[in-house]
Amino acid sequence: MRTKLFAALAAGLAAASPMAANASSHMDAPLITFDDAANTTDVYAFLSEGAKGQLYLTTALSVFPFEEPGIGPNAYRFDDRVRYSIHVATGDQVEQGRPTLSYNFDFATIYANQNTILQAFTGVVSPGGDNQNLRQSYRVTKIDRRVDRRDDDDDDGDRRENQRRRTVLGKGAADGLIVPPNNQGQLTPFYNQDNNGDNRAKEGVSYAGDLDAYTKAGVVELPGGYQVFAGQRDDGFYADIQSIFDLDLSFGVATGTETKPFDSQGGYNLHTIVLNIPIEELDGAQLAGVYATTSRRKFDGNDTPKSFERFNNGRGAFKQVGRQGNPLFVEALLPIDEKDAYNQRTPDTDFALNQFAQNPELSGFGPGPLLPGLLESIYIPDLIKVDLTTGPARLAGQSDFNRLGLFGGDTLQSQFQDPLGNGGAIAGGWPNGRRFGDDVVDIAIIALGLAGPLGTDYTALRFDGVDENDITFNQVFPYAATPQNGRNHGHHDESTSLID
């Protein structure tokens, strides 16, 4: 089965050139660059373990790229007019690119006090949300496609079927589904070191009890054993993307650029939804495929007061405007005339794009994939594949975690596949899922053979020169790092330069 190739030595680790190994600049397709709130930046999926030994498929979707922390707190938020969705395929559905389960997140925004100029905060925000003027809550709905469809010809039968398939897991403030405040600074001190709003954001923690007060308040337990969080987080993608788009694959060394390399996403925030799905929900599946979408209400095009009223009041069908699976597919493999179309389609249509994975335009820049068929196995269809028969993935900050995954000796033991003929040892991170902290750019460079033959000590090498995120990740749910402080943060730290 093609999907089993994902865990092979270099399966799905890179596109077919060093330029293609750019992962994500967060601006993948032309149209979506005009729609920050619906612009998907990264998707994560990995097997995790809770404090009491529960196993979860952890999934995450990030949107709204390049949130400048110092610009003010009220500009960045989830959009009430966007539906954010995380989709999970299991069993044969993985290879077909069809979701088995979907989870929709719909947001609502209110102002507690409209008789003030202070749109976001009217004072220091408590962990309980006091003085938070702009308030967001959300609903989580599960769509289960395992329920057998009826062949009823009447509308009542279809309606009953739809009701059985949809389950509201939690709804709004009454269920604790509140978005924590953005990290403004003095008015949100508990995000920051020593609970001081003038200090930088707190680093990641190893225990849930040590999470900052706002993040802790945003973690919610839902019926059925689900856990969810939605709020502002640090942008956890790290790489010198600018050099790649400058065609400077020496990352500043050849040009003598004193400020290079640097983390192009360093110091920025985004908005992230993290959902822990109990492994029991997946009915013993050995493999899962994860992707995410964003959708907006569709305007029917009729220039009438009734049409505008329906649109403005949040009625009418949704139209998909964004999609994300693995990093780099849209940006580095698909030509311009396919990029926007990809965002509006579903993974089961990706087979028509096979030629772009099989023979990328940029293949002339490098040696190409180490094994035939690797790009097709990871991107067609474009789902992040996760082996569910291993133990939990190692997390960034843990002693055995390695940012290079397989190439750094970070492996997991599969119980259902043995692609390398080594007893079932497979990649501990991307492309076997994707963890917070996986260095997808360096993994791609290694897989392309650009870092030396197998047996090279890759851990001793620096490729794009950015080896870690600018703030450490949490080792507990929601895993993503604390949002940067609008009052005290950096962007491109020149101390990391490789130039003497």
Buried (B, 14 or more C-beta within 10 A) or exposed (E): EBBBBBBBBBBBBBBBBBBBBBBBBBBBBEBBEEBBBBBBBBBBBBBBBBEEEBBBBBBBBBBBBBBBBEEEBBEBBBBBBBBBBBBBBBBEBBBBBBBBBBBBBBBBBEBEEEEEEBBBBBEEBBBEBEBBBBBBBBBBBBBEBEEEEEEEEEEEEEEEBEEEBBEEBBBBBEBBBBBBBBBBBBBBBBBBBEEBBEBBBBEBBEEBEEBBBBBBBBBBEBEEBBBBBBBBBBBBBBBBBBBBEBEBBBBBBEEEBEEBBBBBBBBBBBBBBBBBBBBEBBEEBBBBBBBBBBBBBEBBEEEEEEBEEBBEEEEBEBEBBBBBBBBBBBBBBBEEEBBBBBBBBBBEEBEEBBEBBBEBBBBEBBEBBBBEBBBBBBBBBBBBBBBBBBEBBBBBBEEEBBBBBBBBEBBBEBEEBBBBEEEBBBBBBBBBBBBBBBBBBBBBBBBBBBBEEEEEEBEEBEBBBBBBBBBBBBBBBBBBBBBBBBBBBBBBBEEBBBBE
